[in-house]
């Protein structure tokens, strides 16, 4: 494998495959950090959606309990 530097850039080209390779360690580290941060944001959005689903379920349970309570009060009043 032979690598040739591309002009004044921090990139080399593999002459056999034509692949361009980034050799800028700081740019690679920055990219990885940004990717990790975005992954965390996606996970947070999924977690928030799950919480909203649970809130909806809790609201439905509260409504069901209130309905049962009203029925019990009407039965006890007879």
N, CA, C and O atoms as a Tinker XYZ file with bonds, in Angstrom:
   312  protein
     1  N      0.854000   -1.171000    0.000000    73     2
     2  CA     0.000000    0.000000    0.000000    64     1     3
     3  C      0.897000    1.231000    0.000000    63     2     4     5
     4  O      1.817000    1.352000    0.809000    81     3
     5  N      0.613000    2.123000   -0.910000    73     3     6
     6  CA     1.386000    3.353000   -1.015000    64     5     7
     7  C      0.474000    4.537000   -0.747000    63     6     8     9
     8  O     -0.577000    4.680000   -1.372000    81     7
     9  N      0.885000    5.384000    0.188000    73     7    10
    10  CA     0.097000    6.561000    0.536000    64     9    11
    11  C      0.782000    7.808000    0.014000    63    10    12    13
    12  O      1.993000    7.975000    0.164000    81    11
    13  N     -0.001000    8.682000   -0.601000    73    11    14
    14  CA     0.517000    9.928000   -1.151000    64    13    15
    15  C     -0.256000   11.071000   -0.512000    63    14    16    17
    16  O     -1.486000   11.055000   -0.478000    81    15
    17  N      0.461000   12.049000   -0.013000    73    15    18
    18  CA    -0.178000   13.199000    0.617000    64    17    19
    19  C     -0.900000   14.031000   -0.445000    63    18    20    21
    20  O     -0.375000   14.240000   -1.539000    81    19
    21  N     -2.100000   14.502000   -0.121000    73    19    22
    22  CA    -2.892000   15.311000   -1.040000    64    21    23
    23  C     -2.597000   16.779000   -0.761000    63    22    24    25
    24  O     -3.012000   17.321000    0.264000    81    23
    25  N     -1.885000   17.410000   -1.670000    73    23    26
    26  CA    -1.495000   18.826000   -1.609000    64    25    27
    27  C     -1.111000   19.238000   -0.185000    63    26    28    29
    28  O     -0.311000   18.570000    0.472000    81    27
    29  N     -1.688000   20.336000    0.277000    73    27    30
    30  CA    -1.350000   20.870000    1.606000    64    29    31
    31  C     -2.392000   20.478000    2.649000    63    30    32    33
    32  O     -2.550000   21.159000    3.663000    81    31
    33  N     -3.080000   19.411000    2.405000    73    31    34
    34  CA    -4.139000   18.984000    3.308000    64    33    35
    35  C     -3.656000   17.842000    4.199000    63    34    36    37
    36  O     -2.631000   17.212000    3.941000    81    35
    37  N     -4.426000   17.602000    5.250000    73    35    38
    38  CA    -4.105000   16.494000    6.159000    64    37    39
    39  C     -4.859000   15.253000    5.700000    63    38    40    41
    40  O     -5.564000   14.605000    6.473000    81    39
    41  N     -4.689000   14.946000    4.427000    73    39    42
    42  CA    -5.331000   13.789000    3.808000    64    41    43
    43  C     -4.280000   13.069000    2.980000    63    42    44    45
    44  O     -3.429000   13.694000    2.347000    81    43
    45  N     -4.353000   11.751000    2.995000    73    43    46
    46  CA    -3.472000   10.964000    2.135000    64    45    47
    47  C     -4.353000   10.101000    1.235000    63    46    48    49
    48  O     -5.497000    9.790000    1.569000    81    47
    49  N     -3.797000    9.726000    0.092000    73    47    50
    50  CA    -4.526000    8.888000   -0.853000    64    49    51
    51  C     -3.808000    7.565000   -0.997000    63    50    52    53
    52  O     -2.596000    7.516000   -1.207000    81    51
    53  N     -4.567000    6.497000   -0.881000    73    51    54
    54  CA    -4.037000    5.165000   -1.106000    64    53    55
    55  C     -4.003000    4.981000   -2.625000    63    54    56    57
    56  O     -5.049000    4.958000   -3.274000    81    55
    57  N     -2.816000    4.853000   -3.178000    73    55    58
    58  CA    -2.681000    4.776000   -4.633000    64    57    59
    59  C     -3.224000    3.469000   -5.205000    63    58    60    61
    60  O     -3.552000    3.403000   -6.390000    81    59
    61  N     -3.319000    2.456000   -4.396000    73    59    62
    62  CA    -3.827000    1.173000   -4.877000    64    61    63
    63  C     -5.350000    1.173000   -4.977000    63    62    64    65
    64  O     -5.908000    0.726000   -5.979000    81    63
    65  N     -6.029000    1.680000   -3.928000    73    63    66
    66  CA    -7.495000    1.641000   -3.893000    64    65    67
    67  C     -8.140000    2.967000   -4.262000    63    66    68    69
    68  O     -9.321000    3.010000   -4.607000    81    67
    69  N     -7.376000    4.044000   -4.191000    73    67    70
    70  CA    -7.927000    5.372000   -4.460000    64    69    71
    71  C     -8.620000    5.972000   -3.250000    63    70    72    73
    72  O     -9.176000    7.066000   -3.339000    81    71
    73  N     -8.596000    5.276000   -2.123000    73    71    74
    74  CA    -9.265000    5.757000   -0.911000    64    73    75
    75  C     -8.533000    6.977000   -0.358000    63    74    76    77
    76  O     -7.303000    7.030000   -0.344000    81    75
    77  N     -9.311000    7.949000    0.095000    73    75    78
    78  CA    -8.752000    9.112000    0.767000    64    77    79
    79  C     -8.862000    8.895000    2.271000    63    78    80    81
    80  O     -9.922000    8.523000    2.774000    81    79
    81  N     -7.775000    9.125000    2.981000    73    79    82
    82  CA    -7.737000    8.885000    4.415000    64    81    83
    83  C     -7.395000   10.174000    5.142000    63    82    84    85
    84  O     -6.440000   10.867000    4.792000    81    83
    85  N     -8.185000   10.485000    6.154000    73    83    86
    86  CA    -7.948000   11.669000    6.963000    64    85    87
    87  C     -6.876000   11.335000    8.002000    63    86    88    89
    88  O     -7.010000   10.362000    8.743000    81    87
    89  N     -5.828000   12.132000    8.053000    73    87    90
    90  CA    -4.777000   11.899000    9.039000    64    89    91
    91  C     -4.731000   13.013000   10.079000    63    90    92    93
    92  O     -3.788000   13.103000   10.866000    81    91
    93  N     -5.768000   13.866000   10.075000    73    91    94
    94  CA    -5.857000   14.971000   11.034000    64    93    95
    95  C     -6.488000   14.430000   12.318000    63    94    96    97
    96  O     -7.712000   14.337000   12.413000    81    95
    97  N     -5.667000   14.074000   13.301000    73    95    98
    98  CA    -6.140000   13.457000   14.544000    64    97    99
    99  C     -7.157000   14.343000   15.262000    63    98   100   101
   100  O     -8.157000   13.840000   15.775000    81    99
   101  N     -6.917000   15.639000   15.306000    73    99   102
   102  CA    -7.842000   16.546000   15.988000    64   101   103
   103  C     -9.204000   16.561000   15.304000    63   102   104   105
   104  O    -10.232000   16.556000   15.981000    81   103
   105  N     -9.230000   16.578000   13.981000    73   103   106
   106  CA   -10.494000   16.566000   13.245000    64   105   107
   107  C    -11.238000   15.262000   13.491000    63   106   108   109
   108  O    -12.460000   15.261000   13.637000    81   107
   109  N    -10.520000   14.170000   13.536000    73   107   110
   110  CA   -11.138000   12.867000   13.792000    64   109   111
   111  C    -11.725000   12.835000   15.206000    63   110   112   113
   112  O    -12.850000   12.377000   15.403000    81   111
   113  N    -10.964000   13.319000   16.181000    73   111   114
   114  CA   -11.450000   13.349000   17.566000    64   113   115
   115  C    -12.673000   14.256000   17.695000    63   114   116   117
   116  O    -13.622000   13.920000   18.402000    81   115
   117  N    -12.654000   15.411000   17.010000    73   115   118
   118  CA   -13.798000   16.327000   17.034000    64   117   119
   119  C    -15.032000   15.655000   16.441000    63   118   120   121
   120  O    -16.130000   15.767000   16.986000    81   119
   121  N    -14.848000   14.961000   15.331000    73   119   122
   122  CA   -15.952000   14.251000   14.687000    64   121   123
   123  C    -16.541000   13.194000   15.622000    63   122   124   125
   124  O    -17.760000   13.087000   15.757000    81   123
   125  N    -15.680000   12.425000   16.257000    73   123   126
   126  CA   -16.148000   11.375000   17.157000    64   125   127
   127  C    -16.909000   11.964000   18.346000    63   126   128   129
   128  O    -17.921000   11.410000   18.777000    81   127
   129  N    -16.420000   13.089000   18.875000    73   127   130
   130  CA   -17.095000   13.738000   20.001000    64   129   131
   131  C    -18.473000   14.250000   19.585000    63   130   132   133
   132  O    -19.450000   14.102000   20.319000    81   131
   133  N    -18.538000   14.854000   18.400000    73   131   134
   134  CA   -19.813000   15.367000   17.903000    64   133   135
   135  C    -20.792000   14.216000   17.663000    63   134   136   137
   136  O    -21.976000   14.327000   17.984000    81   135
   137  N    -20.302000   13.127000   17.107000    73   135   138
   138  CA   -21.149000   11.964000   16.846000    64   137   139
   139  C    -21.687000   11.389000   18.157000    63   138   140   141
   140  O    -22.859000   11.024000   18.248000    81   139
   141  N    -20.826000   11.312000   19.165000    73   139   142
   142  CA   -21.244000   10.787000   20.468000    64   141   143
   143  C    -22.299000   11.699000   21.097000    63   142   144   145
   144  O    -23.265000   11.219000   21.689000    81   143
   145  N    -22.110000   13.013000   20.968000    73   143   146
   146  CA   -23.070000   13.962000   21.531000    64   145   147
   147  C    -24.419000   13.824000   20.833000    63   146   148   149
   148  O    -25.458000   13.843000   21.492000    81   147
   149  N    -24.417000   13.685000   19.510000    73   147   150
   150  CA   -25.668000   13.525000   18.772000    64   149   151
   151  C    -26.357000   12.220000   19.134000    63   150   152   153
   152  O    -27.585000   12.157000   19.195000    81   151
   153  N    -25.580000   11.194000   19.369000    73   151   154
   154  CA   -26.150000    9.912000   19.772000    64   153   155
   155  C    -26.859000   10.067000   21.116000    63   154   156   157
   156  O    -27.937000    9.510000   21.328000    81   155
   157  N    -26.246000   10.826000   22.017000    73   155   158
   158  CA   -26.864000   11.088000   23.319000    64   157   159
   159  C    -28.158000   11.867000   23.185000    63   158   160   161
   160  O    -29.119000   11.612000   23.911000    81   159
   161  N    -28.188000   12.821000   22.255000    73   159   162
   162  CA   -29.404000   13.606000   22.030000    64   161   163
   163  C    -30.515000   12.712000   21.509000    63   162   164   165
   164  O    -31.662000   12.827000   21.942000    81   163
   165  N    -30.180000   11.813000   20.573000    73   163   166
   166  CA   -31.189000   10.892000   20.048000    64   165   167
   167  C    -31.744000   10.004000   21.159000    63   166   168   169
   168  O    -32.950000    9.767000   21.233000    81   167
   169  N    -30.861000    9.520000   22.013000    73   167   170
   170  CA   -31.296000    8.663000   23.116000    64   169   171
   171  C    -32.196000    9.447000   24.066000    63   170   172   173
   172  O    -33.197000    8.920000   24.550000    81   171
   173  N    -31.842000   10.710000   24.335000    73   171   174
   174  CA   -32.664000   11.546000   25.212000    64   173   175
   175  C    -34.052000   11.750000   24.621000    63   174   176   177
   176  O    -35.044000   11.718000   25.349000    81   175
   177  N    -34.134000   11.963000   23.299000    73   175   178
   178  CA   -35.436000   12.138000   22.657000    64   177   179
   179  C    -36.267000   10.869000   22.781000    63   178   180   181
   180  O    -37.471000   10.935000   23.028000    81   179
   181  N    -35.634000    9.718000   22.613000    73   179   182
   182  CA   -36.356000    8.451000   22.771000    64   181   183
   183  C    -36.851000    8.296000   24.202000    63   182   184   185
   184  O    -37.981000    7.864000   24.432000    81   183
   185  N    -36.004000    8.649000   25.161000    73   183   186
   186  CA   -36.391000    8.556000   26.571000    64   185   187
   187  C    -37.564000    9.480000   26.875000    63   186   188   189
   188  O    -38.477000    9.108000   27.612000    81   187
   189  N    -37.540000   10.679000   26.312000    73   187   190
   190  CA   -38.630000   11.641000   26.528000    64   189   191
   191  C    -39.925000   11.110000   25.928000    63   190   192   193
   192  O    -40.989000   11.230000   26.535000    81   191
   193  N    -39.837000   10.520000   24.729000    73   191   194
   194  CA   -41.043000    9.949000   24.120000    64   193   195
   195  C    -41.625000    8.833000   24.975000    63   194   196   197
   196  O    -42.842000    8.734000   25.127000    81   195
   197  N    -40.767000    8.000000   25.529000    73   195   198
   198  CA   -41.230000    6.920000   26.412000    64   197   199
   199  C    -41.903000    7.508000   27.650000    63   198   200   201
   200  O    -42.945000    7.016000   28.083000    81   199
   201  N    -41.310000    8.559000   28.222000    73   199   202
   202  CA   -41.911000    9.196000   29.401000    64   201   203
   203  C    -43.280000    9.773000   29.077000    63   202   204   205
   204  O    -44.204000    9.656000   29.883000    81   203
   205  N    -43.428000   10.402000   27.898000    73   203   206
   206  CA   -44.729000   10.961000   27.528000    64   205   207
   207  C    -45.770000    9.853000   27.362000    63   206   208   209
   208  O    -46.935000   10.042000   27.713000    81   207
   209  N    -45.358000    8.699000   26.830000    73   207   210
   210  CA   -46.270000    7.564000   26.727000    64   209   211
   211  C    -46.726000    7.128000   28.116000    63   210   212   213
   212  O    -47.904000    6.843000   28.331000    81   211
   213  N    -45.778000    7.081000   29.058000    73   211   214
   214  CA   -46.105000    6.676000   30.434000    64   213   215
   215  C    -47.025000    7.690000   31.091000    63   214   216   217
   216  O    -47.930000    7.303000   31.830000    81   215
   217  N    -46.820000    8.966000   30.843000    73   215   218
   218  CA   -47.698000   10.005000   31.389000    64   217   219
   219  C    -49.114000    9.805000   30.863000    63   218   220   221
   220  O    -50.087000    9.934000   31.607000    81   219
   221  N    -49.223000    9.486000   29.567000    73   219   222
   222  CA   -50.546000    9.216000   28.991000    64   221   223
   223  C    -51.213000    8.026000   29.653000    63   222   224   225
   224  O    -52.410000    8.056000   29.937000    81   223
   225  N    -50.435000    6.974000   29.899000    73   223   226
   226  CA   -50.987000    5.794000   30.571000    64   225   227
   227  C    -51.434000    6.129000   31.990000    63   226   228   229
   228  O    -52.484000    5.665000   32.434000    81   227
   229  N    -50.655000    6.921000   32.696000    73   227   230
   230  CA   -51.021000    7.321000   34.062000    64   229   231
   231  C    -52.294000    8.156000   34.051000    63   230   232   233
   232  O    -53.168000    7.968000   34.897000    81   231
   233  N    -52.404000    9.076000   33.100000    73   231   234
   234  CA   -53.620000    9.886000   32.999000    64   233   235
   235  C    -54.841000    9.005000   32.747000    63   234   236   237
   236  O    -55.910000    9.250000   33.305000    81   235
   237  N    -54.685000    7.980000   31.908000    73   235   238
   238  CA   -55.801000    7.069000   31.629000    64   237   239
   239  C    -56.170000    6.289000   32.892000    63   238   240   241
   240  O    -57.352000    6.095000   33.176000    81   239
   241  N    -55.179000    5.848000   33.639000    73   239   242
   242  CA   -55.441000    5.116000   34.893000    64   241   243
   243  C    -56.171000    6.013000   35.893000    63   242   244   245
   244  O    -57.103000    5.569000   36.564000    81   243
   245  N    -55.745000    7.282000   35.992000    73   243   246
   246  CA   -56.410000    8.218000   36.899000    64   245   247
   247  C    -57.867000    8.424000   36.496000    63   246   248   249
   248  O    -58.753000    8.502000   37.348000    81   247
   249  N    -58.099000    8.510000   35.214000    73   247   250
   250  CA   -59.467000    8.677000   34.721000    64   249   251
   251  C    -60.306000    7.445000   35.034000    63   250   252   253
   252  O    -61.459000    7.565000   35.448000    81   251
   253  N    -59.729000    6.259000   34.837000    73   251   254
   254  CA   -60.436000    5.015000   35.136000    64   253   255
   255  C    -60.772000    4.919000   36.619000    63   254   256   257
   256  O    -61.878000    4.511000   36.977000    81   255
   257  N    -59.840000    5.286000   37.477000    73   255   258
   258  CA   -60.072000    5.236000   38.922000    64   257   259
   259  C    -61.168000    6.207000   39.324000    63   258   260   261
   260  O    -62.010000    5.882000   40.162000    81   259
   261  N    -61.166000    7.402000   38.730000    73   259   262
   262  CA   -62.220000    8.379000   39.040000    64   261   263
   263  C    -63.581000    7.846000   38.618000    63   262   264   265
   264  O    -64.572000    8.031000   39.324000    81   263
   265  N    -63.629000    7.181000   37.461000    73   263   266
   266  CA   -64.892000    6.601000   36.994000    64   265   267
   267  C    -65.365000    5.490000   37.933000    63   266   268   269
   268  O    -66.552000    5.419000   38.253000    81   267
   269  N    -64.466000    4.634000   38.371000    73   267   270
   270  CA   -64.803000    3.559000   39.314000    64   269   271
   271  C    -65.293000    4.154000   40.635000    63   270   272   273
   272  O    -66.259000    3.669000   41.224000    81   271
   273  N    -64.625000    5.197000   41.086000    73   271   274
   274  CA   -65.024000    5.854000   42.340000    64   273   275
   275  C    -66.444000    6.402000   42.220000    63   274   276   277
   276  O    -67.254000    6.238000   43.133000    81   275
   277  N    -66.743000    7.046000   41.102000    73   275   278
   278  CA   -68.101000    7.587000   40.904000    64   277   279
   279  C    -69.134000    6.477000   40.879000    63   278   280   281
   280  O    -70.223000    6.631000   41.431000    81   279
   281  N    -68.808000    5.361000   40.246000    73   279   282
   282  CA   -69.734000    4.234000   40.222000    64   281   283
   283  C    -69.963000    3.676000   41.626000    63   282   284   285
   284  O    -71.097000    3.363000   41.988000    81   283
   285  N    -68.902000    3.549000   42.414000    73   283   286
   286  CA   -69.020000    3.053000   43.786000    64   285   287
   287  C    -69.872000    3.987000   44.652000    63   286   288   289
   288  O    -70.680000    3.536000   45.463000    81   287
   289  N    -69.676000    5.289000   44.466000    73   287   290
   290  CA   -70.469000    6.267000   45.225000    64   289   291
   291  C    -71.948000    6.122000   44.860000    63   290   292   293
   292  O    -72.806000    6.181000   45.741000    81   291
   293  N    -72.255000    5.935000   43.582000    73   291   294
   294  CA   -73.658000    5.779000   43.152000    64   293   295
   295  C    -74.238000    4.477000   43.682000    63   294   296   297
   296  O    -75.398000    4.450000   44.095000    81   295
   297  N    -73.462000    3.398000   43.682000    73   295   298
   298  CA   -73.937000    2.120000   44.217000    64   297   299
   299  C    -74.193000    2.220000   45.720000    63   298   300   301
   300  O    -75.195000    1.708000   46.218000    81   299
   301  N    -73.301000    2.870000   46.428000    73   299   302
   302  CA   -73.425000    3.011000   47.900000    64   301   303
   303  C    -74.601000    3.900000   48.269000    63   302   304   305
   304  O    -75.185000    3.741000   49.342000    81   303
   305  N    -74.955000    4.834000   47.394000    73   303   306
   306  CA   -76.068000    5.758000   47.673000    64   305   307
   307  C    -77.408000    5.079000   47.520000    63   306   308   309
   308  O    -78.404000    5.597000   48.025000    81   307
   309  N    -77.480000    3.956000   46.855000    73   307   310
   310  CA   -78.788000    3.272000   46.634000    64   309   311
   311  C    -79.244000    2.534000   47.845000    63   310   312
   312  O    -80.308000    1.915000   47.827000    81   311
